[in-house]
């Protein structure tokens, strides 16, 4: 079963707009990270693309212009978290949707 919860934070000139969602997954940690890297590349978040974490969870993050995205994979909770931050709320949501649909 996949569950998705979405929240849109307040937008401000200094902090920008943030949109995040999470869903449960049956993917192994390695498969989740592999898909996360592909999702970031497909959505063109390739600037400063890197993976961080340990055996219980890993995150993939990258930039696309003035937008920042992060995908967190947790092996303990079996979840995928996607967060995107940027100046335009509609584009922020669109980028998040583009990344999230890969899971």
N, C-alpha and C positions, 0 to 999 in steps of 0.2 A: 504494500500500500504506500502511496506517495502522498505526503501532506505538504501543502504550501501555505505559508503565512507571510503576508507582505506588510511592510510598514513604510510609510513615507515620512521622514522627519521634516521639521520646519526648515524652510529655505532662508538663508540669510546671505548678505553680501560677503561676509567674511568667511563663513564656514561652508557655503554652498548647499546643494541639495543632496540628500542621502537616501538611498532606497536599498532595502535588504529583504531577503527571504531565505527560508530554510525548508528543507524537505528531507524525509527519511529516504534511505537508499539501501539496496542489497549489495552494492559494489564493495569489493575489497578496497583497502586503503590505496594500494598501488593502482587499481583501475580507476578509482575516483580521481587521483592526482593526474593520471594519464588523460582522462576526459577533461579535467580542469585546464590543463595546459593547452589542449586542442581548442576548448571553448574560448580561452583568452586569445589565442591566435586567430580563430575564426572571427571574433568580434573586433579584431585589430587592436587589442590591448597588449602590444608587443614591446613598448618602451619599458625598460627596467623590469622585464619579466623575470621573476625568480620564484623559487620554491623554498619554504622554510618549514621547520617542524621536527617531530620525532616519531617514534613508532606508534604513538596513540593518536596523532593527528598532524596533518600537514596543511599548509596554506600556499596558494599560488596567487601572486599579485602582479599587477602591471598597470601601465598608464596608456592612455590614448588622448593626446592633446592635454586639455585641462580636466580630463576625467580619470579617476582612479578606480580600479576594480580589484576585489579580493574574493577568492573562493577558498573556503575552509572545508577540509574533509576530516571527519572524526571517525575513527575505527571503533571507539568505545560506545558512542551514541548512535553510530550508523547514520549520520546526517551529513548533508552538504549545506553550507551556508554561502550565500552570494550577497555581496554588498558592492554598490557602485556609488561614487560621490562625484558631483560635478556642478557646474553653474546653472544648467537648465533642467528643471524638473521633468519635463516631457522626454527629453533626450536621455536623462539619467534612467528613467523607467524603461525606455526602449532598449538601452544597453543592457540593463539588468535582465529583461525578458529574453534578449538574444542569448545571453550567457546561460540563464537558468534552463531554457528549453533543451539544452544538451544533456540534462540529467533527468 
